[in-house]
Amino acid sequence: MGFEEYNPTVMDHFLNPRNTGELKDPDASSFVENPACGDMVKLTMRIRDGMVAEARTQTFGCAAAIAAASALTELLIGRTLADALALRDRDVVEKLGGLPEHKLKCSLVTQEAVREALAPFAAKI
């Protein structure tokens, strides 16, 4: 299977991922791995006034995982912590305009990365 199974939005996020890298001295961070396929995402965020001011990811995985992590950063920036915690993998898939059925599992690491990174803040929200 080639890249023809992905829509143009997914391909754009895969080929030109947004907000890549790692923030120095982040306020929130996580490293998650999808045991089903081996995709890995490191998420770092800077929190200001109860909102996600910056978000960056480092992703090792397939095109769907890289695109999903890229889309996640765009969804996170500017959200309150409560709204960020409410994000689900389906929100990432929707932002991408869909993923092939057999690649939906690749977006699950995004939801887990946010939950893990913001867990220390969850009780205060």
C-alpha positions in Angstrom: 0.0 0.0 0.0 1.2 3.5 -0.9 0.3 7.0 0.1 -2.7 7.1 -2.3 -4.8 5.9 0.6 -4.3 9.3 2.4 -6.2 12.5 1.6 -4.3 15.7 0.8 -4.7 17.1 4.3 -3.1 14.0 5.9 -0.3 14.1 3.3 0.3 17.8 4.0 0.6 17.2 7.8 2.8 14.2 7.1 5.2 15.9 4.6 5.1 19.3 6.5 4.5 18.5 10.1 3.6 21.5 12.3 5.2 22.3 15.6 7.9 19.6 15.5 10.6 19.3 18.1 10.7 19.7 21.8 10.2 22.7 24.0 12.9 23.5 26.5 11.7 23.4 30.1 8.1 22.5 29.2 5.3 22.9 31.7 3.7 19.6 30.6 5.2 16.7 28.7 4.5 13.0 27.9 6.0 10.2 26.0 3.5 7.5 24.8 3.8 4.4 22.6 1.0 2.6 20.8 1.8 -1.1 21.7 -0.3 -2.3 18.8 1.9 -0.7 16.1 4.9 0.9 17.8 4.1 4.5 17.0 5.7 6.9 19.6 4.9 10.5 20.4 6.7 12.9 22.7 4.5 15.9 23.5 5.7 19.0 25.2 3.6 22.0 26.1 4.0 25.5 27.6 1.0 26.5 29.7 0.2 30.2 30.3 -2.8 31.5 32.2 -4.6 28.2 32.1 -4.2 27.8 28.3 -1.9 25.9 26.0 0.4 28.6 24.6 2.8 26.2 22.7 2.8 22.6 21.8 5.4 20.5 20.0 5.8 16.9 19.2 8.4 14.5 18.2 6.9 11.5 16.4 8.3 8.1 15.3 5.8 6.2 13.3 3.8 5.9 10.1 2.4 8.7 8.0 -0.9 8.6 9.9 0.8 8.9 13.3 3.0 11.8 12.1 0.1 13.6 10.6 -2.1 13.0 13.7 0.6 14.5 16.0 1.0 17.5 13.8 -2.8 18.1 13.7 -2.9 17.6 17.5 -0.5 20.5 18.1 -2.8 22.8 16.0 -5.8 21.7 18.0 -4.1 22.3 21.3 -2.6 25.7 20.9 -4.9 28.4 22.3 -7.2 25.9 24.2 -7.9 26.0 27.8 -6.6 23.0 29.8 -10.1 21.7 30.2 -10.7 21.9 26.5 -7.4 20.3 25.8 -8.2 17.4 28.1 -11.6 17.0 26.3 -9.9 16.4 22.9 -10.2 12.9 21.6 -8.5 11.0 18.8 -11.7 11.4 16.7 -11.2 15.2 16.9 -7.7 14.8 15.4 -9.0 12.4 12.7 -11.8 15.0 11.9 -9.2 17.8 11.6 -7.3 15.6 9.2 -10.4 15.0 7.1 -10.3 11.3 8.0 -7.9 8.4 8.0 -8.2 5.0 6.4 -10.1 2.6 8.7 -7.0 0.5 9.4 -5.0 3.6 10.4 -7.5 5.0 12.9 -5.5 3.3 15.7 -2.6 5.5 14.8 -4.4 8.6 16.2 -4.9 7.0 19.6 -1.5 8.1 20.8 -2.5 11.7 20.5 -5.3 11.4 23.0 -3.1 9.4 25.4 -0.3 12.0 25.0 -2.5 14.9 26.0 -4.0 13.0 29.0 -0.6 11.9 30.3 0.9 15.4 29.8 -1.9 17.2 31.5 -2.6 14.7 34.3 -0.8 16.9 36.9 -3.2 19.7 36.0 -6.4 17.7 35.8 -7.2 18.0 39.5 -7.0 21.8 39.4 -9.3 22.2 36.4 
